[in-house]
């Protein structure tokens, strides 16, 4: 049975599946059929070990760890990289089952979506993804959805422009998509700027900021002289690395004005055009060069409007993130009206730009990539095929 046939049987209706695939095909996206059994390593490496508890794992005869695919982005990307089209512009759509433990909900569920690879016109491609995502909800009879957007590239540009110590840069960028962790980091930064911290912490922070390798060697030597040996299975070097990082984080080494800029940045939200104006004002006030990232956002908003999207209905937030490390730019979610942010309700459609994924999957050169996934289960509960009438 094909993936489309399985979806039709599960839903009891072929109309919405036909409408969805037709909209993707009209956009020039060829349907992909990646294997259900996938190497587990890419998912663990790119999504973190936390995903392990959600995967259905097995091993092959050689001992390699395999899993039932938990989503389709990475499998479609892997197939693209293994094809003759690798590195060239190409677009794919998909519709099929994925497998993920979700605690009380079915572990096998259906996912559709689009992945676009190799396009250099990033702003236009981003806008196209949002337009097609909205078409997907329309195919289910849902025309009034909440559009939430963000751009992790803006946050990365801000942190780079602030010229923070490397350990803080790594920590903040890594935690951007994890709101609890990012909030904790900001609180820790606030405390770190207060007087009364140990003097040696500032010394370690300064040393790590200028030459982390030298700082690590110094701390490792000092611990060895003090007679430190393996503790809890960790080597002296591993303990020293952890100590150095924590000392640097605790020491802060972040001026109060930089912390104020970060907080002001994360508070920007609302209409995209108004947000662009606020971002330019922030950059000017703080004397930071964020022009490239802001220009990209402004260009994207222009392409959205050109595709008929009412940008006044789009909610933009500088603090918006989707919880996946491989996103590098534009991110978005579509929600049913009435679902408040942060209540744990899954989006109807979600996606964004992940330019770094291809090199992480083994590509010898960077390849631009953007896409989205459709939560079929949520859409079928809230709507019905456009060909059968209005949403219920």
Secondary structure, 3 states (H helix, E strand, C coil): CCHHHHHHHHHCCCHHHHHHHHHHHHCCCEECCCCCEEECHHHHHHHCHHHHHHCCEEECCCCCEEEECCCCHHHHHHHHHCCCCCCCCEEEEEEEEEECCCCCCCCEEEEEEEEEECCCCHHHHHHHHHHHHHHHHHHCCCCCEEEEEEEHHHHHHHHHHHCCCHHHHHHHHHHCCCHHHHHHHHHHHHHHCCCCCCHHHHHHHHHHHHCHHHHHHHHHHHHHHCCCCCECCECHHHHHHHHHHHHHHHHCCCCHHHHHHHHHHHCCEECHHHHHHHHHHHHHHHCCCCHHHHHHHHHHHHHHHHCCCCHHHEEEECCCCCCCCCCCCEEEEEEECCCCCCCCCCCCEEEEECCCHHHHCCCCCCCCEEEEEEEHHHHHHHCCCHHHCCCC
